[in-house]
Amino acid sequence: MPSKFKCVRCGREYEPGSVFRCDCGGLLEVVHEPVKWDRHVVDSRLCPMGAPYSSGVWRYKELIHPGLPARLIVTRPEGNTNVYHRSAVSEYVGVGRLTMKHEGENPTGSFKDRGMTVAVSEALRQGAKTVACASTGNTSASMAAYAAQADLKGIVFIPEGEIAYGKLSQALAYGSKVVQVPGSFDDAMRIVQEASKELGLYLLNSINPWRIEGQKTIIFELLHQRGWEPPDWIIVPAGNLGNTSAFGKALAELVELGWIEKVPRIASIQAEGAAPFYKLWKGGGEELESLHPETVATAIKIGNPVSWEKAIRVIRETDGVVEVVSDAEIMEAKAVVDGSGVGCEPASAASVAGARKLAAAGVIKPDEDVVCVLTGNLLKDPDATVGYHTGKLKGIQARRPNAPTRLDTTSMSASLRRLLRE
Ligand SMILES: *Cc1c(COP(=O)(O)O)cnc(C)c1O
Protein backbone atom coordinates (compact mmCIF):
# COMPACT_ATOMS: atom_id res chain seq x y z
CA MET A 1 0.00 0.00 0.00
CA PRO A 2 1.43 3.39 -0.94
CA SER A 3 -0.82 4.98 1.73
CA LYS A 4 -0.55 4.88 5.51
CA PHE A 5 -2.50 6.05 8.53
CA LYS A 6 -0.74 8.63 10.65
CA CYS A 7 -1.76 9.98 14.05
CA VAL A 8 -2.50 13.71 13.90
CA ARG A 9 -1.43 14.03 17.54
CA CYS A 10 1.78 11.98 18.00
CA GLY A 11 2.71 11.18 14.39
CA ARG A 12 2.80 7.40 14.82
CA GLU A 13 2.16 5.49 11.59
CA TYR A 14 -0.04 2.43 10.99
CA GLU A 15 -0.93 0.13 8.12
CA PRO A 16 -4.51 1.06 7.10
CA GLY A 17 -6.90 -1.32 8.87
CA SER A 18 -10.12 -1.01 10.77
CA VAL A 19 -8.70 0.81 13.81
CA PHE A 20 -9.21 4.56 13.42
CA ARG A 21 -7.68 5.89 16.61
CA CYS A 22 -4.05 5.90 17.66
CA ASP A 23 -3.05 4.18 20.90
CA CYS A 24 -2.49 7.70 22.26
CA GLY A 25 -6.16 8.53 21.54
CA GLY A 26 -5.42 10.84 18.59
CA LEU A 27 -7.28 10.71 15.28
CA LEU A 28 -5.66 9.05 12.30
CA GLU A 29 -5.41 10.51 8.84
CA VAL A 30 -4.43 9.05 5.50
CA VAL A 31 -1.02 10.04 4.15
CA HIS A 32 -0.03 9.11 0.62
CA GLU A 33 3.40 8.80 -0.89
CA PRO A 34 4.21 12.19 -2.34
CA VAL A 35 2.93 12.51 -5.90
CA LYS A 36 4.21 14.73 -8.62
CA TRP A 37 1.08 15.05 -10.67
CA ASP A 38 0.34 17.06 -13.72
CA ARG A 39 -2.96 18.87 -13.96
CA HIS A 40 -3.57 17.71 -17.54
CA VAL A 41 -4.49 14.23 -16.24
CA VAL A 42 -7.46 15.48 -14.23
CA ASP A 43 -8.34 17.93 -16.99
CA SER A 44 -8.53 15.08 -19.51
CA ARG A 45 -10.71 13.08 -17.12
CA LEU A 46 -13.44 15.72 -17.25
CA CYS A 47 -14.36 14.25 -20.65
CA PRO A 48 -14.90 10.48 -20.06
CA MET A 49 -18.55 9.43 -19.78
CA GLY A 50 -17.98 6.13 -17.96
CA ALA A 51 -17.01 5.14 -14.40
CA PRO A 52 -14.77 5.37 -12.51
CA TYR A 53 -13.12 8.56 -13.83
CA SER A 54 -16.40 10.28 -14.68
CA SER A 55 -16.92 10.34 -10.90
CA GLY A 56 -16.17 13.65 -9.21
CA VAL A 57 -14.34 11.61 -6.58
CA TRP A 58 -12.36 9.04 -8.59
CA ARG A 59 -11.23 11.60 -11.17
CA TYR A 60 -8.77 12.55 -8.39
CA LYS A 61 -7.92 8.95 -7.47
CA GLU A 62 -4.17 9.54 -7.15
CA LEU A 63 -4.88 12.00 -4.31
CA ILE A 64 -7.60 9.87 -2.68
CA HIS A 65 -6.66 6.21 -2.72
CA PRO A 66 -3.76 5.64 -5.13
CA GLY A 67 -3.22 2.00 -4.12
CA LEU A 68 -6.79 0.78 -4.61
CA PRO A 69 -7.26 -1.62 -7.55
CA ALA A 70 -9.86 -0.12 -9.92
CA ARG A 71 -11.97 -3.33 -9.86
CA LEU A 72 -12.80 -2.72 -6.18
CA ILE A 73 -14.24 0.75 -6.74
CA VAL A 74 -17.92 1.04 -5.80
CA THR A 75 -19.21 4.17 -7.51
CA ARG A 76 -22.57 5.58 -8.65
CA PRO A 77 -20.73 7.81 -9.84
CA GLU A 78 -20.80 10.71 -7.40
CA GLY A 79 -19.91 14.40 -7.43
CA ASN A 80 -20.05 16.56 -10.55
CA THR A 81 -22.27 18.89 -8.55
CA ASN A 82 -23.13 22.33 -9.85
CA VAL A 83 -22.14 25.78 -8.66
CA TYR A 84 -24.92 28.37 -8.66
CA HIS A 85 -25.15 32.12 -8.42
CA ARG A 86 -28.55 33.58 -7.53
CA SER A 87 -28.92 37.33 -7.11
CA ALA A 88 -31.65 36.90 -4.47
CA VAL A 89 -29.26 34.89 -2.28
CA SER A 90 -26.39 37.25 -3.02
CA GLU A 91 -28.46 40.27 -1.96
CA TYR A 92 -29.69 38.47 1.15
CA VAL A 93 -26.13 37.69 2.23
CA GLY A 94 -24.79 41.11 1.20
CA VAL A 95 -21.97 39.77 -0.96
CA GLY A 96 -21.92 40.29 -4.75
CA ARG A 97 -19.73 37.35 -5.74
CA LEU A 98 -21.53 34.62 -3.88
CA THR A 99 -21.93 31.12 -5.27
CA MET A 100 -23.32 27.90 -3.85
CA LYS A 101 -21.84 24.47 -4.54
CA HIS A 102 -24.74 22.08 -4.30
CA GLU A 103 -23.63 18.79 -2.75
CA GLY A 104 -27.30 17.81 -2.49
CA GLU A 105 -26.93 16.80 -6.14
CA ASN A 106 -24.97 13.67 -5.20
CA PRO A 107 -26.57 10.25 -5.89
CA THR A 108 -28.27 9.89 -2.48
CA GLY A 109 -28.76 13.62 -2.01
CA SER A 110 -25.84 14.69 0.19
CA PHE A 111 -22.04 15.06 0.15
CA LYS A 112 -21.81 11.88 2.26
CA ASP A 113 -21.60 9.89 -1.00
CA ARG A 114 -18.15 11.32 -1.73
CA GLY A 115 -16.64 9.79 1.39
CA MET A 116 -18.79 6.68 1.27
CA THR A 117 -17.62 5.55 -2.18
CA VAL A 118 -14.03 5.57 -0.93
CA ALA A 119 -14.66 3.94 2.45
CA VAL A 120 -16.95 1.23 1.05
CA SER A 121 -14.39 0.43 -1.66
CA GLU A 122 -11.77 0.15 1.09
CA ALA A 123 -14.13 -2.12 3.06
CA LEU A 124 -14.13 -4.47 0.06
CA ARG A 125 -10.35 -4.33 -0.15
CA GLN A 126 -10.21 -5.44 3.47
CA GLY A 127 -12.70 -8.24 2.85
CA ALA A 128 -15.36 -6.79 5.18
CA LYS A 129 -18.76 -8.49 5.17
CA THR A 130 -20.76 -6.05 7.31
CA VAL A 131 -20.51 -2.26 7.46
CA ALA A 132 -21.92 -0.01 10.18
CA CYS A 133 -22.45 3.65 11.04
CA ALA A 134 -24.15 5.98 13.47
CA SER A 135 -26.00 8.72 11.67
CA THR A 136 -28.04 11.89 11.91
CA GLY A 137 -29.54 10.56 8.66
CA ASN A 138 -27.51 11.26 5.55
CA THR A 139 -24.63 8.94 6.40
CA SER A 140 -27.10 6.08 6.84
CA ALA A 141 -28.86 6.88 3.55
CA SER A 142 -25.54 6.91 1.73
CA MET A 143 -24.07 3.86 3.45
CA ALA A 144 -27.23 1.82 2.83
CA ALA A 145 -27.08 2.58 -0.90
CA TYR A 146 -23.39 1.76 -1.30
CA ALA A 147 -23.65 -1.36 0.88
CA ALA A 148 -26.51 -2.59 -1.31
CA GLN A 149 -24.48 -1.94 -4.45
CA ALA A 150 -21.44 -3.77 -3.04
CA ASP A 151 -23.48 -6.69 -1.63
CA LEU A 152 -22.42 -5.91 1.91
CA LYS A 153 -24.67 -6.16 4.95
CA GLY A 154 -25.39 -2.76 6.48
CA ILE A 155 -26.43 -1.77 10.00
CA VAL A 156 -27.14 1.81 11.03
CA PHE A 157 -27.65 3.31 14.47
CA ILE A 158 -29.84 6.40 14.54
CA PRO A 159 -31.07 8.63 17.37
CA GLU A 160 -34.69 7.61 17.92
CA GLY A 161 -37.23 10.01 16.46
CA GLU A 162 -34.58 12.55 15.50
CA ILE A 163 -33.79 11.90 11.88
CA ALA A 164 -35.57 13.47 8.93
CA TYR A 165 -38.03 11.24 7.11
CA GLY A 166 -36.40 11.51 3.69
CA LYS A 167 -33.22 10.03 5.15
CA LEU A 168 -34.88 7.30 7.23
CA SER A 169 -36.89 6.20 4.21
CA GLN A 170 -33.71 5.85 2.17
CA ALA A 171 -31.94 3.70 4.76
CA LEU A 172 -34.97 1.41 5.00
CA ALA A 173 -35.50 1.28 1.25
CA TYR A 174 -31.89 0.41 0.43
CA GLY A 175 -32.14 -2.48 2.87
CA SER A 176 -29.81 -1.71 5.77
CA LYS A 177 -30.83 -2.84 9.26
CA VAL A 178 -31.94 0.25 11.16
CA VAL A 179 -31.45 0.33 14.93
CA GLN A 180 -33.02 3.19 16.85
CA VAL A 181 -31.00 4.35 19.83
CA PRO A 182 -32.73 6.13 22.69
CA GLY A 183 -30.68 9.31 23.04
CA SER A 184 -28.79 11.61 20.71
CA PHE A 185 -26.45 11.06 17.77
CA ASP A 186 -23.55 11.14 20.21
CA ASP A 187 -25.00 8.12 22.06
CA ALA A 188 -25.47 6.29 18.75
CA MET A 189 -21.85 7.11 17.84
CA ARG A 190 -20.57 5.64 21.10
CA ILE A 191 -22.66 2.49 20.65
CA VAL A 192 -21.61 1.86 17.05
CA GLN A 193 -17.94 2.14 18.01
CA GLU A 194 -18.43 -0.43 20.76
CA ALA A 195 -20.46 -2.72 18.50
CA SER A 196 -17.94 -2.50 15.66
CA LYS A 197 -15.13 -3.53 17.95
CA GLU A 198 -17.08 -6.37 19.50
CA LEU A 199 -18.71 -7.79 16.36
CA GLY A 200 -16.00 -6.99 13.81
CA LEU A 201 -18.13 -4.56 11.79
CA TYR A 202 -16.32 -2.17 9.45
CA LEU A 203 -17.09 1.33 10.71
CA LEU A 204 -18.10 3.92 8.10
CA ASN A 205 -18.44 7.08 10.17
CA SER A 206 -16.16 10.00 9.36
CA ILE A 207 -13.76 8.89 12.11
CA ASN A 208 -12.81 6.48 9.30
CA PRO A 209 -10.06 8.50 7.56
CA TRP A 210 -11.03 7.19 4.09
CA ARG A 211 -14.30 9.14 4.36
CA ILE A 212 -12.26 12.32 4.75
CA GLU A 213 -10.19 11.40 1.68
CA GLY A 214 -13.37 11.27 -0.42
CA GLN A 215 -14.76 14.49 1.01
CA LYS A 216 -11.59 16.32 -0.05
CA THR A 217 -12.99 16.15 -3.58
CA ILE A 218 -15.62 18.81 -2.78
CA ILE A 219 -12.65 21.19 -2.79
CA PHE A 220 -10.77 19.58 -5.70
CA GLU A 221 -13.88 19.68 -7.88
CA LEU A 222 -14.86 23.21 -6.80
CA LEU A 223 -11.43 24.58 -7.70
CA HIS A 224 -11.32 22.52 -10.90
CA GLN A 225 -14.66 24.07 -11.93
CA ARG A 226 -13.17 27.50 -11.22
CA GLY A 227 -10.07 26.86 -13.35
CA TRP A 228 -8.01 26.46 -10.14
CA GLU A 229 -8.80 30.03 -9.05
CA PRO A 230 -9.44 29.90 -5.27
CA PRO A 231 -12.21 32.06 -3.78
CA ASP A 232 -11.57 34.25 -0.72
CA TRP A 233 -13.89 32.22 1.51
CA ILE A 234 -15.37 28.75 1.68
CA ILE A 235 -18.29 28.48 4.09
CA VAL A 236 -19.48 25.12 5.37
CA PRO A 237 -22.03 23.85 7.90
CA ALA A 238 -20.28 22.10 10.78
CA GLY A 239 -21.56 19.10 12.71
CA ASN A 240 -19.17 16.22 13.18
CA LEU A 241 -16.48 18.37 11.48
CA GLY A 242 -15.50 15.86 8.79
CA ASN A 243 -15.90 18.44 6.02
CA THR A 244 -13.98 21.17 7.82
CA SER A 245 -11.14 18.66 8.30
CA ALA A 246 -11.31 17.42 4.71
CA PHE A 247 -11.35 20.92 3.23
CA GLY A 248 -8.17 21.92 5.05
CA LYS A 249 -6.38 18.72 4.03
CA ALA A 250 -7.45 19.17 0.40
CA LEU A 251 -6.25 22.77 0.26
CA ALA A 252 -2.89 21.89 1.81
CA GLU A 253 -2.42 19.13 -0.78
CA LEU A 254 -3.23 21.44 -3.70
CA VAL A 255 -0.69 23.94 -2.43
CA GLU A 256 1.84 21.12 -2.10
CA LEU A 257 1.18 20.08 -5.71
CA GLY A 258 1.56 23.66 -6.84
CA TRP A 259 -1.95 23.71 -8.36
CA ILE A 260 -3.02 26.68 -6.22
CA GLU A 261 -1.10 29.35 -4.34
CA LYS A 262 -3.67 31.23 -2.32
CA VAL A 263 -5.53 29.34 0.42
CA PRO A 264 -9.15 30.43 0.94
CA ARG A 265 -10.30 31.15 4.49
CA ILE A 266 -12.65 28.51 5.85
CA ALA A 267 -15.68 29.46 7.90
CA SER A 268 -17.39 26.63 9.79
CA ILE A 269 -20.94 27.40 10.80
CA GLN A 270 -22.65 25.69 13.72
CA ALA A 271 -26.21 25.82 14.98
CA GLU A 272 -26.50 27.85 18.18
CA GLY A 273 -27.85 24.89 20.16
CA ALA A 274 -25.12 22.51 18.95
CA ALA A 275 -21.97 24.60 18.97
CA PRO A 276 -19.20 22.91 20.98
CA PHE A 277 -16.68 23.68 18.24
CA TYR A 278 -17.59 27.37 18.28
CA LYS A 279 -17.05 27.41 22.05
CA LEU A 280 -13.66 25.74 21.67
CA TRP A 281 -12.53 28.21 18.98
CA LYS A 282 -13.93 31.27 20.71
CA GLY A 283 -12.40 30.26 24.03
CA GLY A 284 -9.02 29.47 22.46
CA GLY A 285 -8.87 26.18 24.37
CA GLU A 286 -7.18 22.91 23.49
CA GLU A 287 -9.89 20.41 24.45
CA LEU A 288 -13.45 20.27 23.14
CA GLU A 289 -16.17 20.06 25.76
CA SER A 290 -19.20 18.07 24.64
CA LEU A 291 -22.75 19.23 25.26
CA HIS A 292 -26.36 18.17 24.70
CA PRO A 293 -27.31 19.32 21.17
CA GLU A 294 -30.58 20.98 20.19
CA THR A 295 -31.44 22.35 16.72
CA VAL A 296 -33.96 22.09 13.89
CA ALA A 297 -31.02 21.27 11.59
CA THR A 298 -30.80 17.58 12.51
CA ALA A 299 -27.78 16.90 10.26
CA ILE A 300 -25.61 19.11 12.49
CA LYS A 301 -27.29 18.21 15.79
CA ILE A 302 -24.07 16.90 17.33
CA GLY A 303 -22.69 17.69 20.77
CA ASN A 304 -19.46 15.71 20.65
CA PRO A 305 -17.97 16.09 17.13
CA VAL A 306 -15.46 13.35 16.44
CA SER A 307 -13.11 15.31 14.15
CA TRP A 308 -12.69 18.45 16.27
CA GLU A 309 -8.97 17.92 16.65
CA LYS A 310 -8.35 17.91 12.91
CA ALA A 311 -10.83 20.71 12.32
CA ILE A 312 -9.41 23.20 14.82
CA ARG A 313 -6.04 22.96 13.08
CA VAL A 314 -7.69 23.69 9.77
CA ILE A 315 -9.42 26.79 11.11
CA ARG A 316 -6.16 28.03 12.62
CA GLU A 317 -4.06 27.20 9.55
CA THR A 318 -6.44 28.78 7.00
CA ASP A 319 -6.99 31.90 9.09
CA GLY A 320 -10.56 30.68 9.29
CA VAL A 321 -13.43 31.46 11.62
CA VAL A 322 -16.20 29.59 13.41
CA GLU A 323 -19.63 31.19 13.71
CA VAL A 324 -23.02 30.25 15.13
CA VAL A 325 -26.50 30.89 13.74
CA SER A 326 -29.90 30.44 15.35
CA ASP A 327 -32.57 28.03 14.09
CA ALA A 328 -34.63 31.04 12.96
CA GLU A 329 -31.66 32.32 10.91
CA ILE A 330 -31.12 28.86 9.42
CA MET A 331 -34.76 28.49 8.36
CA GLU A 332 -34.95 32.01 6.96
CA ALA A 333 -31.77 31.47 4.90
CA LYS A 334 -33.24 28.18 3.73
CA ALA A 335 -36.42 29.96 2.62
CA VAL A 336 -34.28 32.36 0.55
CA VAL A 337 -32.18 29.55 -1.01
CA ASP A 338 -35.34 27.51 -1.66
CA GLY A 339 -37.17 30.53 -3.06
CA SER A 340 -34.31 31.13 -5.51
CA GLY A 341 -35.10 27.75 -7.06
CA VAL A 342 -31.90 26.11 -5.79
CA GLY A 343 -33.23 24.57 -2.56
CA CYS A 344 -31.48 22.71 0.27
CA GLU A 345 -32.08 20.98 3.60
CA PRO A 346 -31.99 22.96 6.88
CA ALA A 347 -28.38 22.17 7.92
CA SER A 348 -27.12 23.25 4.50
CA ALA A 349 -28.67 26.68 4.86
CA ALA A 350 -26.44 27.27 7.90
CA SER A 351 -23.66 28.14 5.45
CA VAL A 352 -25.73 30.91 3.84
CA ALA A 353 -27.03 32.15 7.21
CA GLY A 354 -23.44 32.17 8.49
CA ALA A 355 -22.19 34.07 5.43
CA ARG A 356 -24.85 36.70 6.04
CA LYS A 357 -23.89 37.04 9.70
CA LEU A 358 -20.16 37.28 8.91
CA ALA A 359 -20.84 39.84 6.15
CA ALA A 360 -22.97 41.93 8.51
CA ALA A 361 -20.14 41.85 11.07
CA GLY A 362 -17.64 43.01 8.43
CA VAL A 363 -15.58 39.81 8.67
CA ILE A 364 -16.50 39.00 5.06
CA LYS A 365 -16.17 42.07 2.80
CA PRO A 366 -18.91 42.83 0.27
CA ASP A 367 -16.50 42.55 -2.68
CA GLU A 368 -14.97 39.22 -1.63
CA ASP A 369 -15.45 36.00 -3.57
CA VAL A 370 -17.45 33.60 -1.40
CA VAL A 371 -18.52 29.99 -1.88
CA CYS A 372 -21.19 28.48 0.37
CA VAL A 373 -21.38 24.70 0.39
CA LEU A 374 -24.93 23.35 0.39
CA THR A 375 -24.54 19.93 1.95
CA GLY A 376 -27.92 18.27 1.35
CA ASN A 377 -31.00 18.16 -0.86
CA LEU A 378 -34.27 20.02 -0.23
CA LEU A 379 -36.27 16.74 -0.28
CA LYS A 380 -34.43 15.29 2.71
CA ASP A 381 -36.52 17.00 5.37
CA PRO A 382 -40.06 17.71 4.16
CA ASP A 383 -41.36 18.12 7.73
CA ALA A 384 -39.07 21.07 8.44
CA THR A 385 -39.96 22.76 5.15
CA VAL A 386 -43.72 22.29 5.41
CA GLY A 387 -43.60 23.12 9.13
CA TYR A 388 -41.88 26.42 8.38
CA HIS A 389 -44.26 27.46 5.62
CA THR A 390 -47.36 26.55 7.61
CA GLY A 391 -46.12 28.26 10.78
CA LYS A 392 -46.00 24.99 12.69
CA LEU A 393 -42.28 24.79 13.37
CA LYS A 394 -41.83 24.97 17.12
CA GLY A 395 -40.22 28.18 18.36
CA ILE A 396 -39.81 29.73 14.90
CA GLN A 397 -41.62 32.81 13.68
CA ALA A 398 -41.63 32.32 9.89
CA ARG A 399 -40.85 35.60 8.12
CA ARG A 400 -41.20 34.19 4.60
CA PRO A 401 -44.05 31.69 4.92
CA ASN A 402 -45.82 30.23 1.88
CA ALA A 403 -48.70 28.23 3.30
CA PRO A 404 -51.12 26.37 1.05
CA THR A 405 -54.66 27.80 0.93
CA ARG A 406 -57.96 25.98 0.68
CA LEU A 407 -59.96 26.58 -2.48
CA ASP A 408 -63.05 28.70 -1.88
CA THR A 409 -65.48 26.98 -4.27
CA THR A 410 -68.24 29.60 -3.87
CA SER A 411 -66.23 32.49 -5.35
CA MET A 412 -63.42 30.62 -7.01
CA SER A 413 -62.05 33.19 -9.44
CA ALA A 414 -62.22 36.05 -6.93
CA SER A 415 -60.27 34.08 -4.34
CA LEU A 416 -57.68 32.91 -6.89
CA ARG A 417 -57.22 36.50 -8.12
CA ARG A 418 -56.64 37.60 -4.53
CA LEU A 419 -54.06 34.83 -4.07
CA LEU A 420 -52.12 35.79 -7.18
CA ARG A 421 -52.01 39.44 -6.14
CA GLU A 422 -50.21 38.56 -2.85
C1 LIG B 1 -23.37 15.29 7.65
C2 LIG B 1 -23.95 16.59 7.30
C3 LIG B 1 -23.42 17.81 7.78
C4 LIG B 1 -22.31 17.85 8.77
O1 LIG B 1 -21.07 17.70 8.18
P1 LIG B 1 -19.78 17.37 9.07
O2 LIG B 1 -18.76 17.00 8.08
O3 LIG B 1 -20.17 16.25 9.97
O4 LIG B 1 -19.45 18.60 9.84
C5 LIG B 1 -23.98 18.98 7.34
N1 LIG B 1 -25.03 18.98 6.48
C6 LIG B 1 -25.57 17.84 6.01
C7 LIG B 1 -26.73 17.91 5.09
C8 LIG B 1 -25.04 16.62 6.39
O5 LIG B 1 -25.59 15.50 5.93
The ligand as an ORCA input file, in Angstrom:
! r2SCAN-3c Opt
* xyz 0 1
  C     -23.369     15.293      7.654
  C     -23.951     16.591      7.296
  C     -23.425     17.807      7.779
  C     -22.311     17.849      8.769
  O     -21.071     17.699      8.175
  P     -19.777     17.367      9.072
  O     -18.756     17.002      8.078
  O     -20.170     16.245      9.967
  O     -19.450     18.598      9.842
  C     -23.985     18.978      7.342
  N     -25.028     18.984      6.477
  C     -25.565     17.845      6.006
  C     -26.727     17.911      5.089
  C     -25.036     16.620      6.388
  O     -25.586     15.500      5.927
*
